[in-house]
Amino acid sequence: MAKRVERRRTRAQRDTNDDGLAALRRDNALRLEQMRGLKTEFDRVHREGLDALREKQFDRVSAAILHERRLIEKQGALIQEARVSLNRHKDTLRKP
């Protein structure tokens, strides 16, 4: 008898036999990780911007504000993607 090989899947890999609910949970967990990463980066950039403001280095403040704006846009895109995904899964889960 051959040894059974354990296969590990990352979150990004999808099993074709997954039901919609498992896929929804996995996608939500991945988005939550991404949101946490964006928040951590935003907090770091915000702190740097405040430090630059205290030191009156206004070019660094401007750069920090632009970076924060880009992070907020990315976060908004993730939220919109989550809404679309949730609506898509709601429709597929309701079908008999």
Phi, psi and omega per residue, in radians:
M1 nan 2.297 -3.124
A2 -1.321 2.590 3.098
K3 -1.214 2.511 3.110
R4 -1.427 2.232 -3.122
V5 -1.608 2.209 3.104
E6 -1.419 2.264 3.090
R7 -1.902 2.312 3.084
R8 -1.844 2.392 3.108
R9 -1.977 2.456 3.021
T10 -1.507 2.970 -3.110
R11 -1.107 -0.508 -3.066
A12 -1.284 -0.428 -3.119
Q13 -1.404 2.360 -3.138
R14 -1.876 2.438 3.009
D15 -1.518 2.273 -3.085
T16 -1.194 -0.318 -3.134
N17 -1.624 0.094 3.139
D18 -1.136 2.510 2.983
D19 -1.457 2.962 -3.055
G20 -1.109 -0.579 -3.087
L21 -1.202 -0.715 3.113
A22 -1.132 -0.698 3.117
A23 -1.140 -0.699 3.118
L24 -1.098 -0.782 3.125
R25 -1.090 -0.743 -3.128
R26 -1.151 -0.754 3.126
D27 -1.114 -0.719 3.126
N28 -1.124 -0.700 3.123
A29 -1.124 -0.697 3.124
L30 -1.152 -0.756 3.116
R31 -1.122 -0.669 3.126
L32 -1.091 -0.716 3.069
E33 -1.062 -0.778 -3.138
Q34 -1.119 -0.702 3.127
M35 -1.125 -0.723 3.123
R36 -1.111 -0.699 3.095
G37 -1.101 -0.736 3.112
L38 -1.128 -0.686 3.134
K39 -1.151 -0.731 3.106
T40 -1.061 -0.787 3.133
E41 -1.149 -0.699 3.116
F42 -1.069 -0.788 -3.141
D43 -1.055 -0.696 3.133
R44 -1.144 -0.818 -3.125
V45 -1.142 -0.663 3.137
H46 -1.115 -0.748 3.090
R47 -1.071 -0.750 3.110
E48 -1.081 -0.706 3.116
G49 -1.117 -0.698 3.102
L50 -1.158 -0.686 3.080
D51 -1.095 -0.740 3.124
A52 -1.133 -0.655 3.114
L53 -1.142 -0.720 3.100
R54 -1.078 -0.634 -3.137
E55 -1.511 0.014 3.134
K56 1.021 0.709 3.049
Q57 -1.816 1.501 -2.939
F58 -1.248 -0.395 3.068
D59 -1.187 -0.673 3.074
R60 -1.196 -0.613 3.092
V61 -1.102 -0.783 3.129
S62 -1.073 -0.761 3.124
A63 -1.100 -0.700 3.136
A64 -1.140 -0.704 3.134
I65 -1.115 -0.745 3.115
L66 -1.114 -0.709 3.116
H67 -1.130 -0.752 3.106
E68 -1.050 -0.735 -3.137
R69 -1.073 -0.743 3.107
R70 -1.098 -0.704 3.120
L71 -1.131 -0.681 3.114
I72 -1.139 -0.678 3.099
E73 -1.127 -0.709 3.095
K74 -1.098 -0.719 3.131
Q75 -1.127 -0.719 3.085
G76 -1.077 -0.687 3.108
A77 -1.137 -0.690 3.098
L78 -1.120 -0.721 3.125
I79 -1.108 -0.770 3.121
Q80 -1.099 -0.726 3.109
E81 -1.084 -0.686 3.122
A82 -1.142 -0.699 3.109
R83 -1.083 -0.800 -3.135
V84 -1.101 -0.779 -3.136
S85 -1.101 -0.747 3.141
L86 -1.109 -0.757 3.115
N87 -1.119 -0.661 3.121
R88 -1.131 -0.765 -3.122
H89 -1.231 -0.588 3.094
K90 -1.055 -0.749 -3.138
D91 -1.130 -0.701 -3.102
T92 -1.333 -0.503 -3.132
L93 -1.344 -0.441 -3.111
R94 -1.383 -0.376 -3.094
K95 -1.190 2.388 -3.130
P96 -1.279 nan nan
